[in-house]
């Protein structure tokens, strides 16, 4: 019986027929190209943990009046975006487990429709999550470089328009992606969007880091306490490295997967890399 699969559209044959792809995969050979057999229970557990974490973030922001500001609303939207992935993963994995144990029997056509809906939710949350990471970086940048004008620049109305625009654009783009996912131009747009967000975050956060170092240097020179400057500078460097490093480590393999789909869908190395897609999802 056909079963649901996370982002099925990225694990199907892309530019080849099923027979050709299976031959290419077999040609790659070797135990390293067998992929990882990740149990559905692990996906279910991770989905539950992620769901609870993001629910706590949303609840904390909604409950605490001191956090009712554009900056925290953007963080709340980021948590909601990630929560959509958790919900989609939980629903999908639950259905897979029920079907594997024979508890639930679903017609193949219904499974395909469910796949499309879940894939659209996941793609929408990916785009919105990346978008809000970029929005948060811009918001932090405005807070530091335009501190006195921040409340006039980032008004509540502009924040609402920004959030609504991100959600609308994410929904539309995910629908287009699910409909035309075999078109390389669509994948290139998604890859380009990831690179844009990555460069945007690099530029903004590094600029903010340089400014903070400059201020720390000025303060330490006035107070003649270089030790404080070195300590704070080291902490800032570690924080920035963790922030950008975790972002790239978590998102990099997924978008590298998309790049290989476009550039070398039948290459033995690429097909070997494709077999680890579930690991990238985790």
C-alpha positions, 0 to 999 in steps of 0.5 A: 500500500502507498504510504505518506512520506515527508515531502514526497515531491522531493523524493520522487524521480525528477528528470528521469523515469522510475526505471532509469533512476532505480538503475542509477541508484543501484549503480551508485552501490555501496553501503553508504548509499543505502540511506538511513532507516529512521523509524516513524516513532522518532519523527513523532517524538521530535514533532511532539517536542517541537510542537510543545516548544513552539506552543510555549513561545507563542503562549509566553508572548501572548500572555505577557503584555510586556512582550506585545511589540512588533519584535516579539510578534515577529518571533511569535510568527516564527514560532507559528511557522515552525509549529506548522511543520510540527503539526504536519509532521505529527499528522503525517507520521500518525497516519503512517503508523496507523497504516503500517499497523493495519489500523487504518486503510486509506484509498491511494487517491486520498493519500495523494491528496493528503500528501499534497496538502501536507507538503504545501503546509511544510513548504509554506512553513519553510518559506514563512520561517525563512522570511521571518528570520530575515524580518527579525534580522531587519528589525534588530538592525533598525533597533540598533542603528535607528534606536531613537526612530524605531517606534516611528519606523516599525509601527504596529500597523507596518508590523501587521502588514509585514506579517500578513504579506509574509503569510500570503506570499508563503501560501501562494509560493508553496501552492506554486511550488507543489503544482510545478515542483518538477520545473527547475525554475521553481526550485531555483527560485526557492534556492535563490530565496534561501541564499538571499536570506542567508546573505541578508542575515550575514550582512546585517548581523555582522554589521551589528557585531562590528558596531557593538565591537566599536562601542565596546572598544570606545567604552573600554578605552575610556575606562581603561579596562581592556579585559572587559572589552576582550571578554565581551568581544569573545562572547559576541563572536561566539553568539554570532557564530552559533546564530549563523552556524546553526542556521546554516547547519540546519538549512544547508543540507536541505537546500543543497539537496535542492541544488543537486536535484537541479544540477545532477539528478542522475549522478551516482553521488547525487542519488547517494546523497538523496537517500539521506533526505530523512536525515535532513528533515530531522 
